[in-house]
């Protein structure tokens, strides 16, 4: 049973490369949430997250890891990049996850706010991301995201969004 209060619960964030002991739990979250896409296993996901550890952030509440996200530099398609010289500096938001046990406490909003702050501090104007669950689209729209188009992540259909950093 979840208990909800009106208290404002606050996450603190740490780069994964500063808390590599969290890599196994982050890999488990990723495999549990998105493993159906490629079915490569927890060990594979941990290796990927360790390789991306400078871009992955772990959210802590009361000393426990409860959330994560990754914010990677966005690379435009080379043909588009050579034709347009004024493309905005952008990042790509991935691996957005909040532990099921603490959902509903406002941590998702804090994850998005932190991602925006990190992107802004890195000089990005835009954040791009895909959603695999349409049920999350309204949440992201409420955070200022705009739907761009439909996309694909391997064989899975996605909705592609952007938001200002």
N, C-alpha and C positions, 0 to 999 in steps of 0.2 A: 504494500500500500504506500502511495506517495503522500507526503504531507506538504501542503502549500501554505505559504505565509505571505504577508505583504512586505516582508523584509526584502531589501535589495541585495541579492547575492552577487558577489563580485568575483570574477575570474582574474587570475594573474596568468600571464603568458610567458613562456620560455621557449627559445629555439630548441628544436630537438637535438642539435649538435651540442647543446649545453646540458642535456638530460637524456643521454643515449640509453639509460636504463629504462626509459619509457618506450623505446622502439618496439619491444615485443607486444605491449598492450595496444599501441597505435596500429601495428600490423594486424593484430586480431580484430580490432575495430574495422579496419579497411577490408579484411577478408570477409568478415561477417556481413558487412553492409554491401560490398561491391564484388565479392568473390565470384558471383554467378557470371560476371562479364567475361572473365578469362580463366577462372578456376586454376590459378597457378599455385595456390597455397600460401600459408602464413609465412613460411621461410622466404619465399620469393618477395612477398610484400615487405617484409622486414628489410631485406636487402635493398629494395627500391627506396624505402623511406630513409634508410641510413645514407644512401647516395644523395638523397635530396635534403639531408638533415639541416642544411643551412637555410632552406626555404620552408621548412615545416615548423609549425608552432604548436605547442601543447598548452592547453588551458587547464589550470589547476584551481580547485576549490577545496578549501580546508585541507590542503596538503595532498590531495588526491588528483591524479590526472583524470579529467572528465570530458575533454573536448580537444579537437585538433583542426588545423587547416594548413594548406600549403599555398604559397603565393609565389608563382614562378614567372620569370620574364616571359612576356608574350612575343612570339616571333611571327610576324606577318608573312604570308605567302610571298616568295621571292618575286614573282611577277607583279604582284600588287605593290610591294615595297619599292621596286624600281620605277614604277609609273607615277607613284604619288610621293612627293617629297615631304608633305606635311602631315604624315600620319601621327596620331598622338602616341606618346610613350604609354605602353600598356603592360599590365600584368595579367596572369591567368590564375584564378582561384580554383583550387582543387582540394579534394580530401576533406571537405567540410563535414565534421562529425561532432555530435554531442551524445554522450552516453545516455542510453535509454532511461536509466535510473534518475537522471536529473533534468530530463526534458520538461519544459513548462516553467522553468525558473528564470527565463530571460537570457540563458547562456548563448543561444543561437544568435540573438541580436548582438551580444558582446563579441562573438566570434567575427561577425560581419564588420562591426565597428573597428575591431583591431586590424582586420585585413585592410580596411580602407585607410587606416592610419599608417600601417606599414607601407602600403603602396604609395601613398602620398609622400611619405618621408623618403622613398626611393626615387621620387621624381616622376611617378606615373600619373597620368591624367585619367586613365580608364582601367577598369577591371573587367575582364571577360570571364565567363564561366558557363558551364552546362549544368542542367538539372536532369536527372534520370527519373525523378518522381514529380509528376505534375502537381501533386499535393503540396509541394514546397514552393511552387511558383508565386503564390500570393504572398507568402512570407517574404521572399526576395523583393517582390514589387513594393511591399510595405517598407523595405529598407532602401528604396530608391532605384531599384534595378528596372531596366527596360528590356522587354523581349525583342530580340533581333530577328531570329529565324529558327527553323528547326535544324537539327544537326544529328550527328551520329557519333557514338563512342564505340568503336569497333562495330558490333552488329546491333547495338542498342540505340533506339531513337532517343534524342535529347531535345530540350529547348535551350537555345543559346541566349544568354543575357549579357548586358553590360551595365555597369554603374560607375558613377564618378568616384575617383579615389579621394 
